[in-house]
Amino acid sequence: MIKYLFSLFTTLLILSCGSSNTSKDENPDELEIVTDLSEVTNEKKQLVSEIISLQKDLEDKRLDKIPEYLDCPKRIEEIELSTENSKIRNAIESNSSRLSTDVIREQYDLIYTEMDLNIINESLKLIPKEDLLVKDKVSSTVKIDDCEYETGVLMNELEVKFNIKSMNDSGSCKKDQQWKFKSNGEYLVLDRRYYL
């Protein structure tokens, strides 16, 4: 009798497992997407590593690294930096109209929001590393205060472009813009920032 119950239990268990696998296969919404990372080139892995390092250094306020990313001292016309804020304007005017390492160190929190580095940081936090590795173009949506932004990262060989597009008509939201970085093999260096 015990053998009979045991074999019945085993049979039911096998049938139960088999039917759950069948129902999983029939529902395409529940399928897991498996990506083959073995085909990712070393150059792409390095570029993604540099993007992730940029995000972490922005998040951690690495004042020793951020001026390198921004290629300081950078001329303000190359970054279209608004000088409406008097602290930034005075600091830049006293430095031959350039964004210097000292300005970033002394006014980082202000520069972080005025230059929209906060949008880049928040958007990169939302993008999985695997997406950056297997795709050349990824996007996310970021909400900061009352403004929502559609952001995109476009990777092409040693170049990375960050696109920021406001989804609100409010004049208080940031303007549409593009940041173009180039890899120097170790970290990303800002080439130019454009308003679109």
DRENLUMBA-116543 format. One record per residue (C-alpha): residue in one letter; x, y, z. Coordinates in Angstrom, 1 decimal, padded with zeros to 4 digits. Example, Ala and Ser with C-alpha at 12.3 -4.5 7.8 and 13.67 -1.06 7.14 Angstrom:
BEGIN
[vexlum "A" [012.3 -004.5 007.8]]
[vexlum "S" [013.7 -001.1 007.1]]
//
This chain:
BEGIN
[vexlum "M" [000.0 000.0 000.0]]
[vexlum "I" [002.8 002.4 000.9]]
[vexlum "K" [004.6 001.6 -002.4]]
[vexlum "Y" [001.3 002.4 -004.3]]
[vexlum "L" [000.8 005.7 -002.5]]
[vexlum "F" [004.5 006.7 -003.1]]
[vexlum "S" [004.3 005.9 -006.9]]
[vexlum "L" [001.0 007.8 -007.1]]
[vexlum "F" [002.5 010.8 -005.4]]
[vexlum "T" [005.6 010.6 -007.7]]
[vexlum "T" [003.4 010.4 -010.8]]
[vexlum "L" [001.3 013.4 -009.7]]
[vexlum "L" [004.4 015.4 -008.9]]
[vexlum "I" [005.9 014.7 -012.4]]
[vexlum "L" [002.6 015.6 -014.1]]
[vexlum "S" [002.2 018.7 -012.0]]
[vexlum "C" [005.7 019.9 -012.9]]
[vexlum "G" [005.2 019.1 -016.6]]
[vexlum "S" [001.9 021.0 -016.8]]
[vexlum "S" [003.4 024.1 -015.1]]
[vexlum "N" [006.3 024.1 -017.7]]
[vexlum "T" [003.8 023.8 -020.5]]
[vexlum "S" [001.7 026.7 -019.3]]
[vexlum "K" [004.8 028.8 -018.9]]
[vexlum "D" [005.8 028.1 -022.5]]
[vexlum "E" [002.4 029.0 -023.8]]
[vexlum "N" [002.3 032.5 -022.2]]
[vexlum "P" [004.8 034.8 -024.1]]
[vexlum "D" [004.5 037.5 -021.5]]
[vexlum "E" [006.2 035.4 -018.9]]
[vexlum "L" [009.1 034.4 -021.1]]
[vexlum "E" [012.5 035.6 -019.9]]
[vexlum "I" [014.7 037.5 -022.3]]
[vexlum "V" [018.1 035.9 -022.3]]
[vexlum "T" [020.9 038.0 -023.9]]
[vexlum "D" [024.2 036.6 -025.1]]
[vexlum "L" [026.9 038.8 -023.6]]
[vexlum "S" [029.6 036.7 -025.1]]
[vexlum "E" [029.3 038.6 -028.3]]
[vexlum "V" [030.0 042.0 -026.7]]
[vexlum "T" [033.3 043.4 -027.8]]
[vexlum "N" [036.0 044.4 -025.3]]
[vexlum "E" [035.7 048.0 -026.7]]
[vexlum "K" [032.0 048.1 -025.9]]
[vexlum "K" [032.6 046.7 -022.4]]
[vexlum "Q" [035.2 049.4 -021.8]]
[vexlum "L" [032.8 052.1 -023.0]]
[vexlum "V" [030.0 050.8 -020.8]]
[vexlum "S" [032.4 050.7 -017.9]]
[vexlum "E" [033.3 054.4 -018.5]]
[vexlum "I" [029.6 055.3 -018.6]]
[vexlum "I" [028.9 053.5 -015.3]]
[vexlum "S" [032.0 055.2 -013.8]]
[vexlum "L" [030.6 058.6 -014.8]]
[vexlum "Q" [027.3 057.9 -013.2]]
[vexlum "K" [028.9 056.7 -010.0]]
[vexlum "D" [031.3 059.6 -009.8]]
[vexlum "L" [028.4 062.1 -010.3]]
[vexlum "E" [026.4 060.3 -007.6]]
[vexlum "D" [029.3 060.2 -005.2]]
[vexlum "K" [030.3 063.9 -005.9]]
[vexlum "R" [033.8 062.9 -006.9]]
[vexlum "L" [035.2 066.4 -007.2]]
[vexlum "D" [038.6 065.1 -008.2]]
[vexlum "K" [037.1 063.3 -011.2]]
[vexlum "I" [034.2 065.5 -012.4]]
[vexlum "P" [036.5 068.3 -013.8]]
[vexlum "E" [038.2 065.6 -015.9]]
[vexlum "Y" [034.9 064.4 -017.4]]
[vexlum "L" [034.0 068.0 -018.2]]
[vexlum "D" [037.4 068.7 -019.7]]
[vexlum "C" [038.0 071.7 -017.5]]
[vexlum "P" [038.8 074.5 -017.9]]
[vexlum "K" [036.0 074.4 -020.6]]
[vexlum "R" [034.9 077.5 -022.4]]
[vexlum "I" [031.3 078.3 -021.5]]
[vexlum "E" [030.3 078.5 -025.2]]
[vexlum "E" [031.2 074.8 -025.5]]
[vexlum "I" [028.8 073.8 -022.8]]
[vexlum "E" [026.2 076.5 -023.2]]
[vexlum "L" [026.2 077.0 -019.5]]
[vexlum "S" [023.7 079.6 -018.3]]
[vexlum "T" [025.3 082.3 -016.3]]
[vexlum "E" [022.1 083.7 -014.9]]
[vexlum "N" [023.1 082.5 -011.5]]
[vexlum "S" [025.3 085.2 -010.0]]
[vexlum "K" [027.6 082.7 -008.2]]
[vexlum "I" [028.4 080.8 -011.3]]
[vexlum "R" [028.6 084.0 -013.4]]
[vexlum "N" [031.1 085.7 -011.1]]
[vexlum "A" [033.2 082.5 -010.8]]
[vexlum "I" [033.3 082.0 -014.5]]
[vexlum "E" [034.0 085.6 -015.4]]
[vexlum "S" [036.9 085.7 -013.0]]
[vexlum "N" [038.3 082.7 -014.8]]
[vexlum "S" [038.4 084.0 -018.5]]
[vexlum "S" [034.9 082.7 -019.2]]
[vexlum "R" [035.9 079.1 -018.5]]
[vexlum "L" [034.4 076.5 -016.2]]
[vexlum "S" [037.4 075.6 -014.1]]
[vexlum "T" [038.2 072.9 -011.6]]
[vexlum "D" [037.9 075.4 -008.7]]
[vexlum "V" [034.5 076.5 -009.8]]
[vexlum "I" [033.3 072.9 -009.8]]
[vexlum "R" [034.8 072.2 -006.4]]
[vexlum "E" [033.4 075.3 -004.8]]
[vexlum "Q" [029.9 075.3 -006.5]]
[vexlum "Y" [029.4 071.6 -007.3]]
[vexlum "D" [025.8 071.3 -006.1]]
[vexlum "L" [024.8 074.4 -008.1]]
[vexlum "I" [026.7 073.2 -011.2]]
[vexlum "Y" [025.2 069.8 -010.8]]
[vexlum "T" [021.6 071.1 -011.2]]
[vexlum "E" [022.4 074.1 -013.5]]
[vexlum "M" [024.2 072.0 -016.0]]
[vexlum "D" [021.6 069.2 -015.7]]
[vexlum "L" [024.1 066.6 -014.6]]
[vexlum "N" [021.4 065.5 -012.2]]
[vexlum "I" [019.2 064.4 -015.2]]
[vexlum "I" [022.1 062.4 -016.7]]
[vexlum "N" [022.8 060.8 -013.3]]
[vexlum "E" [019.2 059.8 -012.7]]
[vexlum "S" [018.7 058.5 -016.2]]
[vexlum "L" [021.8 056.3 -016.1]]
[vexlum "K" [020.7 054.8 -012.8]]
[vexlum "L" [017.5 053.5 -014.5]]
[vexlum "I" [019.3 051.8 -017.3]]
[vexlum "P" [020.5 048.2 -016.7]]
[vexlum "K" [024.1 047.5 -017.5]]
[vexlum "E" [023.0 044.6 -019.7]]
[vexlum "D" [021.0 047.0 -021.9]]
[vexlum "L" [024.0 049.2 -022.3]]
[vexlum "L" [026.1 046.2 -023.3]]
[vexlum "V" [023.8 044.7 -025.9]]
[vexlum "K" [022.3 047.8 -027.4]]
[vexlum "D" [023.8 050.9 -029.0]]
[vexlum "K" [020.8 053.1 -028.1]]
[vexlum "V" [018.9 053.0 -024.8]]
[vexlum "S" [016.4 055.3 -023.2]]
[vexlum "S" [014.6 056.1 -020.0]]
[vexlum "T" [012.2 058.6 -018.5]]
[vexlum "V" [013.2 060.7 -015.5]]
[vexlum "K" [011.1 062.9 -013.3]]
[vexlum "I" [012.8 065.7 -011.4]]
[vexlum "D" [010.5 068.0 -009.4]]
[vexlum "D" [007.5 068.7 -011.6]]
[vexlum "C" [009.4 068.0 -014.9]]
[vexlum "E" [009.6 064.8 -016.8]]
[vexlum "Y" [012.4 064.1 -019.3]]
[vexlum "E" [012.9 061.5 -022.0]]
[vexlum "T" [016.5 060.7 -022.0]]
[vexlum "G" [018.6 058.6 -024.4]]
[vexlum "V" [022.1 057.2 -024.5]]
[vexlum "L" [023.6 056.6 -028.0]]
[vexlum "M" [026.9 054.8 -028.3]]
[vexlum "N" [029.0 054.8 -031.4]]
[vexlum "E" [032.5 053.4 -031.2]]
[vexlum "L" [034.3 055.7 -028.8]]
[vexlum "E" [031.6 058.3 -028.7]]
[vexlum "V" [028.6 058.6 -026.3]]
[vexlum "K" [025.8 061.0 -026.7]]
[vexlum "F" [023.3 061.8 -024.0]]
[vexlum "N" [020.0 063.3 -025.2]]
[vexlum "I" [017.6 065.1 -022.8]]
[vexlum "K" [014.2 066.1 -024.0]]
[vexlum "S" [011.6 067.8 -021.9]]
[vexlum "M" [008.1 066.2 -022.0]]
[vexlum "N" [006.5 069.3 -020.4]]
[vexlum "D" [005.6 072.6 -021.9]]
[vexlum "S" [006.5 074.5 -018.7]]
[vexlum "G" [009.1 077.2 -019.0]]
[vexlum "S" [010.5 076.1 -015.7]]
[vexlum "C" [011.7 072.8 -017.1]]
[vexlum "K" [015.2 072.3 -018.7]]
[vexlum "K" [015.7 072.9 -022.4]]
[vexlum "D" [016.2 070.0 -024.8]]
[vexlum "Q" [019.9 069.2 -025.1]]
[vexlum "Q" [022.6 066.8 -026.2]]
[vexlum "W" [025.9 066.0 -024.5]]
[vexlum "K" [028.6 064.5 -026.6]]
[vexlum "F" [031.4 062.7 -024.8]]
[vexlum "K" [034.5 060.9 -026.3]]
[vexlum "S" [036.3 058.1 -024.6]]
[vexlum "N" [040.1 058.6 -024.0]]
[vexlum "G" [040.4 054.9 -023.2]]
[vexlum "E" [040.1 055.5 -019.5]]
[vexlum "Y" [037.1 057.8 -019.0]]
[vexlum "L" [034.6 059.9 -020.9]]
[vexlum "V" [035.6 063.4 -021.7]]
[vexlum "L" [033.0 066.1 -022.7]]
[vexlum "D" [033.4 067.3 -026.2]]
[vexlum "R" [030.4 069.6 -026.4]]
[vexlum "R" [027.0 070.3 -024.9]]
[vexlum "Y" [024.3 071.6 -027.3]]
[vexlum "Y" [020.9 073.0 -026.7]]
[vexlum "L" [018.5 071.6 -029.4]]
//
